[in-house]
Amino acid sequence: MESTAYTEARWPKRLRNLASGLLAGDQETRKNLWVVLQVAFTQYARRHAHKLGRLSREEIEDVTSEKSLHLFRNLESGKWNPVDRSDGEIMAYLSRIARNGVIDVLRQAGKIQETIPDEGESLGQEVAAEIATTGDLAQSRQFAEAIRVCSSNLKGRARAAWFMRVFLDMKSKRIGAHPRIARSPGAVDALLKRTRESMKECMEKKGFSTREIPPGTFAELWHTLNQELKEMDS
Protein backbone atom coordinates (compact mmCIF):
# COMPACT_ATOMS: atom_id res chain seq x y z
CA MET A 1 0.00 0.00 0.00
CA GLU A 2 1.27 3.48 -0.81
CA SER A 3 2.11 5.74 2.08
CA THR A 4 0.46 9.08 2.76
CA ALA A 5 3.74 10.72 1.80
CA TYR A 6 3.46 9.39 -1.72
CA THR A 7 -0.22 10.02 -2.25
CA GLU A 8 0.03 13.61 -1.01
CA ALA A 9 3.13 14.54 -3.02
CA ARG A 10 2.11 16.65 -6.01
CA TRP A 11 5.03 16.60 -8.42
CA PRO A 12 4.70 12.92 -9.49
CA LYS A 13 1.20 13.67 -10.78
CA ARG A 14 2.56 16.70 -12.59
CA LEU A 15 5.29 14.52 -14.12
CA ARG A 16 2.74 11.96 -15.33
CA ASN A 17 0.57 14.66 -16.91
CA LEU A 18 3.51 16.26 -18.69
CA ALA A 19 4.91 12.92 -19.87
CA SER A 20 1.56 11.99 -21.42
CA GLY A 21 1.70 15.12 -23.58
CA LEU A 22 5.42 15.06 -24.37
CA LEU A 23 5.14 13.17 -27.65
CA ALA A 24 2.85 15.88 -29.00
CA GLY A 25 5.99 18.01 -29.27
CA ASP A 26 4.60 21.01 -27.41
CA GLN A 27 7.48 23.31 -26.41
CA GLU A 28 5.75 24.49 -23.24
CA THR A 29 5.28 20.89 -22.10
CA ARG A 30 8.96 20.16 -22.69
CA LYS A 31 10.01 23.21 -20.68
CA ASN A 32 7.69 22.34 -17.79
CA LEU A 33 8.88 18.74 -17.73
CA TRP A 34 12.52 19.79 -17.67
CA VAL A 35 11.93 22.02 -14.64
CA VAL A 36 10.10 19.25 -12.74
CA LEU A 37 13.00 16.86 -13.38
CA GLN A 38 15.57 19.45 -12.32
CA VAL A 39 13.77 20.24 -9.08
CA ALA A 40 13.22 16.58 -8.16
CA PHE A 41 16.75 15.44 -8.98
CA THR A 42 18.29 18.39 -7.13
CA GLN A 43 16.49 17.42 -3.94
CA TYR A 44 17.27 13.72 -4.25
CA ALA A 45 20.94 14.35 -5.07
CA ARG A 46 21.29 16.61 -2.03
CA ARG A 47 19.68 14.06 0.27
CA HIS A 48 21.72 11.11 -0.96
CA ALA A 49 24.93 13.16 -0.82
CA HIS A 50 24.10 14.00 2.78
CA LYS A 51 23.95 10.27 3.55
CA LEU A 52 26.81 9.05 1.36
CA GLY A 53 29.36 11.86 1.21
CA ARG A 54 29.57 15.61 0.77
CA LEU A 55 29.31 17.03 -2.76
CA SER A 56 29.88 20.62 -3.83
CA ARG A 57 27.14 22.78 -5.32
CA GLU A 58 28.73 22.30 -8.73
CA GLU A 59 28.80 18.51 -8.34
CA ILE A 60 25.14 18.44 -7.30
CA GLU A 61 24.34 20.57 -10.33
CA ASP A 62 26.25 18.19 -12.61
CA VAL A 63 24.38 15.16 -11.24
CA THR A 64 21.06 16.97 -11.64
CA SER A 65 21.73 18.05 -15.21
CA GLU A 66 23.09 14.67 -16.33
CA LYS A 67 20.26 12.63 -14.81
CA SER A 68 17.56 15.06 -15.92
CA LEU A 69 18.80 14.90 -19.50
CA HIS A 70 19.08 11.10 -19.38
CA LEU A 71 15.54 10.64 -18.08
CA PHE A 72 14.16 13.30 -20.43
CA ARG A 73 15.55 11.36 -23.40
CA ASN A 74 14.09 8.12 -22.04
CA LEU A 75 10.71 9.83 -21.76
CA GLU A 76 10.96 11.12 -25.33
CA SER A 77 11.89 7.72 -26.70
CA GLY A 78 9.26 5.91 -24.66
CA LYS A 79 11.93 3.83 -22.91
CA TRP A 80 10.39 4.92 -19.60
CA ASN A 81 6.73 5.80 -19.28
CA PRO A 82 5.46 7.04 -15.89
CA VAL A 83 1.84 7.42 -16.97
CA ASP A 84 0.73 4.16 -15.33
CA ARG A 85 3.20 4.35 -12.45
CA SER A 86 2.16 5.18 -8.90
CA ASP A 87 3.55 8.19 -7.04
CA GLY A 88 5.69 5.89 -4.91
CA GLU A 89 7.16 4.12 -7.93
CA ILE A 90 8.03 7.43 -9.61
CA MET A 91 9.63 8.87 -6.50
CA ALA A 92 11.63 5.72 -5.75
CA TYR A 93 12.79 5.53 -9.39
CA LEU A 94 14.11 9.10 -9.49
CA SER A 95 15.62 8.65 -6.05
CA ARG A 96 17.55 5.58 -7.25
CA ILE A 97 18.81 7.37 -10.38
CA ALA A 98 20.01 10.34 -8.32
CA ARG A 99 21.68 8.02 -5.81
CA ASN A 100 23.60 6.28 -8.59
CA GLY A 101 24.73 9.65 -9.91
CA VAL A 102 25.94 10.73 -6.49
CA ILE A 103 27.81 7.45 -6.01
CA ASP A 104 29.52 7.84 -9.40
CA VAL A 105 30.77 11.33 -8.54
CA LEU A 106 31.97 10.26 -5.10
CA ARG A 107 33.83 7.27 -6.55
CA GLN A 108 35.52 9.39 -9.21
CA ALA A 109 36.68 11.76 -6.48
CA GLY A 110 37.88 8.87 -4.31
CA LYS A 111 35.46 9.82 -1.55
CA ILE A 112 33.64 6.53 -1.26
CA GLN A 113 34.35 2.80 -1.16
CA GLU A 114 34.09 0.77 -4.35
CA THR A 115 31.39 -1.56 -3.04
CA ILE A 116 28.31 0.02 -1.53
CA PRO A 117 25.44 -2.12 -0.23
CA ASP A 118 22.23 -1.59 -2.15
CA GLU A 119 19.87 0.61 -0.19
CA GLY A 120 16.99 -1.79 -0.85
CA GLU A 121 13.48 -0.84 -1.83
CA SER A 122 12.40 0.09 1.67
CA LEU A 123 15.34 2.46 2.17
CA GLY A 124 14.82 3.92 -1.29
CA GLN A 125 11.22 4.64 -0.44
CA GLU A 126 12.24 6.12 2.89
CA VAL A 127 14.53 8.61 1.17
CA ALA A 128 11.93 9.35 -1.49
CA ALA A 129 9.31 9.98 1.14
CA GLU A 130 11.50 12.57 2.84
CA ILE A 131 10.53 15.03 0.13
CA ALA A 132 6.97 15.21 1.37
CA THR A 133 6.18 13.42 4.60
CA THR A 134 2.86 14.05 6.29
CA GLY A 135 4.42 16.22 8.98
CA ASP A 136 6.38 18.20 6.40
CA LEU A 137 3.38 19.12 4.27
CA ALA A 138 1.92 21.78 6.55
CA GLN A 139 5.35 23.23 7.28
CA SER A 140 6.34 23.32 3.60
CA ARG A 141 3.09 25.05 2.67
CA GLN A 142 3.60 27.69 5.35
CA PHE A 143 7.23 28.14 4.37
CA ALA A 144 6.36 28.41 0.66
CA GLU A 145 3.72 31.03 1.38
CA ALA A 146 6.19 33.05 3.46
CA ILE A 147 8.74 32.88 0.62
CA ARG A 148 6.11 33.97 -1.88
CA VAL A 149 5.20 36.98 0.22
CA CYS A 150 8.78 37.96 1.08
CA SER A 151 10.09 37.49 -2.45
CA SER A 152 7.26 39.64 -3.82
CA ASN A 153 8.99 42.58 -2.11
CA LEU A 154 12.16 42.03 -4.13
CA LYS A 155 12.83 43.83 -7.39
CA GLY A 156 12.65 41.77 -10.58
CA ARG A 157 16.36 41.02 -11.16
CA ALA A 158 17.09 40.35 -7.48
CA ARG A 159 14.04 38.12 -7.15
CA ALA A 160 14.98 36.07 -10.21
CA ALA A 161 18.63 35.70 -9.13
CA TRP A 162 17.63 34.56 -5.64
CA PHE A 163 15.30 31.88 -6.97
CA MET A 164 17.92 30.67 -9.45
CA ARG A 165 20.47 30.20 -6.69
CA VAL A 166 18.27 28.81 -3.93
CA PHE A 167 15.80 26.68 -5.86
CA LEU A 168 17.58 25.84 -9.12
CA ASP A 169 21.09 25.62 -7.60
CA MET A 170 22.58 27.69 -10.42
CA LYS A 171 26.13 29.07 -10.21
CA SER A 172 26.79 32.83 -10.36
CA LYS A 173 28.22 32.62 -13.88
CA ARG A 174 25.14 30.86 -15.20
CA ILE A 175 22.82 33.22 -13.33
CA GLY A 176 24.63 36.25 -14.74
CA ALA A 177 24.39 34.87 -18.28
CA HIS A 178 20.62 34.51 -18.01
CA PRO A 179 18.80 37.21 -20.04
CA ARG A 180 16.76 38.18 -17.00
CA ILE A 181 19.95 39.01 -15.08
CA ALA A 182 22.67 40.05 -17.58
CA ARG A 183 25.35 40.77 -14.96
CA SER A 184 28.92 39.64 -14.26
CA PRO A 185 29.45 36.82 -11.74
CA GLY A 186 30.85 39.35 -9.26
CA ALA A 187 27.82 41.58 -9.62
CA VAL A 188 25.58 38.53 -9.17
CA ASP A 189 27.36 37.62 -5.93
CA ALA A 190 26.88 41.16 -4.60
CA LEU A 191 23.23 41.14 -5.65
CA LEU A 192 22.63 37.78 -4.00
CA LYS A 193 24.28 38.95 -0.77
CA ARG A 194 21.88 41.90 -0.51
CA THR A 195 18.94 39.71 -1.48
CA ARG A 196 19.77 37.04 1.10
CA GLU A 197 19.91 39.68 3.81
CA SER A 198 16.55 41.08 2.75
CA MET A 199 14.91 37.66 2.58
CA LYS A 200 16.46 36.58 5.88
CA GLU A 201 15.07 39.64 7.64
CA CYS A 202 11.61 39.18 6.14
CA MET A 203 11.45 35.44 6.82
CA GLU A 204 12.66 35.83 10.40
CA LYS A 205 9.92 38.37 11.04
CA LYS A 206 7.50 35.64 9.97
CA GLY A 207 9.17 33.08 12.24
CA PHE A 208 11.16 31.16 9.63
CA SER A 209 14.85 30.57 8.95
CA THR A 210 16.26 30.57 5.40
CA ARG A 211 19.14 28.27 6.37
CA GLU A 212 17.15 25.08 5.77
CA ILE A 213 14.25 24.63 3.36
CA PRO A 214 11.61 22.13 4.55
CA PRO A 215 11.05 19.06 2.32
CA GLY A 216 8.10 19.60 0.00
CA THR A 217 8.69 23.34 -0.43
CA PHE A 218 9.67 22.92 -4.08
CA ALA A 219 6.41 21.17 -4.88
CA GLU A 220 4.40 23.86 -3.11
CA LEU A 221 6.24 26.65 -4.92
CA TRP A 222 5.56 24.94 -8.23
CA HIS A 223 1.90 25.76 -7.74
CA THR A 224 2.31 29.31 -6.42
CA LEU A 225 5.26 30.42 -8.58
CA ASN A 226 4.84 28.08 -11.53
CA GLN A 227 5.44 30.53 -14.38
CA GLU A 228 8.42 32.23 -12.78
CA LEU A 229 10.28 29.00 -12.02
CA LYS A 230 9.76 27.82 -15.60
CA GLU A 231 11.10 31.05 -17.08
CA MET A 232 14.12 31.10 -14.78
CA ASP A 233 15.30 27.69 -15.94
CA SER A 234 14.71 28.39 -19.64
N, C-alpha and C positions, 0 to 999 in steps of 0.2 A: 504494500500500500504506500502511496506517495505521502510524504510528510507535509505538514502545513507550510513549511518553509518553501517547498517546491510549488505548491498550488497557489501560494500568494505572491510569488515572484512574478513580475510583469514582463521582464525583457524576453524570456523564452517564447511567450506568446507573440510578442512583437517580431521576434526572429522567424517564427513559423509563418506569420502573415507576409513578411517581406520575401521570404524564400519562395513562397507559392507564386509570387508575382515577378520573380527575378527573370524567368525565361522570356517574359514579354519584352524585355529590353528597355524598360522605362528607366531613364537616367536618375530620376528622383528616388526610385526604389533602390537602385544600386548605391546611391550616396547614403541613404538611411541605413541600409544593411551594413555598409562598411563601418559606420559610426557605432552601431550596436556591437559588432564584433570587436572593435577597438576598445570600447568601454569594458566589455566582459573580460577580454583577455588581459587587459591591464590589471584589473582587480585580481584575477586568478593568479597571474604571474607574481604580483606583489605578495599574495598570501602564501604561495608555495615557496617563494624565495625566503620569506620569513621563517618557514619551517626547515628549509634545506640548506640555506646559506645566503649571505647578503649579496645582493646585486645592486649595481649603480643605477641611477635613473636612465642612463643611456642604454644599459644592458636590458632593463625592463622594457624600454621602448623598442629595442631590436627584437626581443621575443614577441612582443605584441604585434609589431608590423609583420614579421615573418609568418606567424601563425594565423593572423587575420587574412593575409594574402592567400596562404595555403588553403584555408577553409573556404574562402570566397571562391576560389577556383574550383574546389570540389562541389560547391553549391551550383556554380554555373554549369559544370559538366554533368551534374546529376549523380556524381559519385557518392555524395551524402545528401540525403533528403530528410529534413527535420519535420516535415509537415505532419507525419503520423507519429512523431516521437512525443513522449510525455515531457513535462517540464523537468522532472528529475533526470531523465535520460539526456536531455540537451545540456543541462548544467554539468552533469558528471562527465559528459563527453568533452566539453570545452575545458573543464578543469583538468582532465587527463592530458589533453594536448598542451595546455600551458605548462603543466608540470614537466612534461617531457622536454619542452623548450628550455625551461629553467635548468633542468639537469644537464642538458647539452652544454649550456653556457658555463655552468659551474665546473664541468669536467674539463672543458677546453682551458679554463683558467687555473686548473689544478686545485680547485677549492672543495672537491668532493671525491669520495671514494668511487672506484670503478663499478662496484656492484652495490646497487641500492635495492633493498627489498621492495617489492611492489606494494603500493599503499592499500591495495584491495578495494573492492567495490564499496564496502562500508565506509572506509576512510575517505575515499574519493567523494562519496556523497556527503560526508561530514564537512569536508572543505567546501564543496559546492554550496551547501546549505548556509555557510557562514555569510554569504552575500545577502541573504534576506531571511534571517530567523524570525520567529514570531515576535520575540522581544525587541528585535531590532526595527521592526516595521514602523512602530509608532515613533521611535526616536529618529529614524531616518526621514520620516515625513516632516517632523517638526524641524529637523536640521535643514532639510531642503527648502522649506518655506522661509526659514530665517536667512538662508543664503540668497534666495530669490529677492527678498525684501532689501537686504543689505547691498547686494550687487546692483540693484536698480538705482542706487544712489551714485554709482560710479559713472564716469564719463565713458563714452563708447569705446575708445581705444584701450583704456585701462581695464574696462570690464571684459573685453574680448581677450586681452593678454592674460588676465588672471585665470579665466576659465581654461585657456589653452594650457597653462602651466599646471594648474591644480587637477583638472578633470581629464585632460587629454595627454598629460605628462610630456608635453612638447618642450624641447630645448630652446634656449633664448635665440639661437641663430635661426631656427625654424619659425619661431614666433615672429621674429623681426622681418622675415621674408614674406610673411603672409600679407596679402593686399590690404587687409583690415588694419594692419599695424604699421608696416613700412618704416621700420626703425632699425638702427644698428643693434647688435647684441648687447653692447654696453648700455645703450639707451633703454633697451627692454628691461635689463636688470634693474636699472634705476626706477623705471616705471613700476615694475613688480614690487619693489621694496616699498614704495609709497602706497601701492594698492593693498599689499598685505597688512600694512599698519592700519589702513582705513577699515578694511574688512575685520581685522582682529578687534578693533575698538567697537565696531558695530555689533559683531557677534557676541562679544563679552557682555555688552549691555543687555543682550537678549538671553544671557545665561549659557552661551555655548563657547567652546574652544575650537579654534581652527587648526589645532595641531593634529587632530585625528578625526577623520571623516567616518561616521558610522556606516557599517555595511548596509547596502540598500539605497544609499543616497543617490547613486548614479541613476538607478532605475526611476526614482522619484523625480529627479531633475529632468529625465527624458520627457516626462509628461508636462512639466511646467515650463521648461526652457528648450523644448524640442527643436524649434527652428534655429535658434542661436547655436546650439551645439552642432547641428548639421553643418551650418555655414562655416563654423570655426575649423572644422576638420576637412573642409573641401580643398 
